[in-house]
Amino acid sequence: MESGFLVEVDSVQSIQLLNGNNSGRILLLQGRPIQGPVVNYGPFVMNTEEEIRQTYQDYQKNQFGGWPWPRPDQIHSPDKGRFALHPKGQEQIPPGKL
């Protein structure tokens, strides 16, 4: 599977995507420019190098709160559906998705 294509689209313009007979997936994101500095390193994006350093320190301490699963490669059954597991074990299921 190919990946890594980026297309910037004007939000007031129509676009047409053609992929022939091939299947494909699209991730569409929208946002406003922050009009400020952007620093990225690895998976992290912040506004300053100091914030990047602090983010790495926080991540190395506890991986932003820890990994709540018993295995590092935890896989859930497709029957489980969408859910979020919050700190202290609270599980949240989107409305209408029981």
C-alpha positions as CSV (number, residue, x, y, z in Angstrom):
1,M,0.0,0.0,0.0
2,E,1.4,3.4,-1.0
3,S,1.2,6.2,1.5
4,G,2.6,9.6,2.1
5,F,0.7,11.8,-0.4
6,L,-0.3,15.3,0.8
7,V,-2.8,17.5,-1.0
8,E,-3.7,20.9,0.3
9,V,-7.3,21.9,-0.7
10,D,-9.0,25.3,-0.6
11,S,-12.1,24.8,1.6
12,V,-14.4,26.7,-0.9
13,Q,-13.3,24.7,-3.9
14,S,-14.8,21.4,-5.1
15,I,-12.4,18.5,-5.8
16,Q,-12.8,15.2,-7.6
17,L,-10.7,12.2,-6.6
18,L,-10.1,9.4,-9.1
19,N,-8.5,6.1,-8.2
20,G,-9.5,4.0,-11.2
21,N,-10.4,0.4,-10.1
22,N,-8.0,0.5,-7.1
23,S,-9.3,0.7,-3.6
24,G,-8.0,3.5,-1.4
25,R,-8.3,5.3,1.9
26,I,-8.3,9.0,2.6
27,L,-7.6,10.9,5.8
28,L,-9.1,14.3,5.6
29,L,-8.1,16.9,8.2
30,Q,-9.2,20.5,8.6
31,G,-7.7,23.2,10.7
32,R,-6.9,26.9,10.9
33,P,-3.3,28.1,10.7
34,I,-2.0,28.9,14.2
35,Q,0.1,31.8,13.0
36,G,2.9,30.8,15.3
37,P,6.1,28.8,15.4
38,V,6.0,25.0,14.9
39,V,8.7,22.6,16.0
40,N,8.5,18.9,15.4
41,Y,10.7,16.0,16.4
42,G,9.6,12.4,16.0
43,P,5.9,12.1,16.6
44,F,5.6,15.3,18.6
45,V,4.7,18.8,17.4
46,M,4.9,21.8,19.6
47,N,5.7,25.5,19.4
48,T,9.2,25.6,20.8
49,E,12.2,23.3,21.2
50,E,11.9,23.6,25.0
51,E,8.3,22.2,24.7
52,I,9.6,19.3,22.6
53,R,12.2,18.5,25.3
54,Q,9.6,18.7,28.0
55,T,7.3,16.5,26.0
56,Y,10.0,13.8,25.6
57,Q,10.7,13.9,29.3
58,D,7.0,13.5,30.1
59,Y,6.7,10.7,27.7
60,Q,9.7,8.9,29.0
61,K,8.4,9.1,32.6
62,N,5.1,7.3,32.1
63,Q,4.1,7.4,28.4
64,F,1.6,10.1,29.1
65,G,-0.2,8.2,31.8
66,G,0.9,4.6,31.0
67,W,-0.4,1.9,28.8
68,P,-3.4,0.3,30.5
69,W,-3.2,-3.1,28.7
70,P,-1.4,-6.2,29.8
71,R,0.5,-6.5,26.5
72,P,2.5,-4.0,24.5
73,D,0.8,-5.2,21.3
74,Q,-2.8,-5.3,22.7
75,I,-5.4,-6.2,20.1
76,H,-9.1,-6.1,20.8
77,S,-11.8,-8.1,19.2
78,P,-13.6,-6.4,16.2
79,D,-16.8,-7.1,18.2
80,K,-15.6,-4.8,20.9
81,G,-16.3,-1.7,18.7
82,R,-15.1,1.8,19.5
83,F,-14.3,2.7,23.1
84,A,-12.0,4.7,25.2
85,L,-10.4,3.5,28.5
86,H,-9.8,6.5,30.8
87,P,-7.5,6.6,33.8
88,K,-8.8,4.8,36.9
89,G,-10.5,2.2,34.5
90,Q,-13.5,4.2,33.4
91,E,-14.6,2.9,30.0
92,Q,-16.5,5.1,27.6
93,I,-18.5,3.9,24.6
94,P,-19.7,6.4,22.0
95,P,-23.5,7.2,22.3
96,G,-25.6,4.7,20.4
97,K,-22.8,2.2,20.1
98,L,-23.7,-0.5,22.7
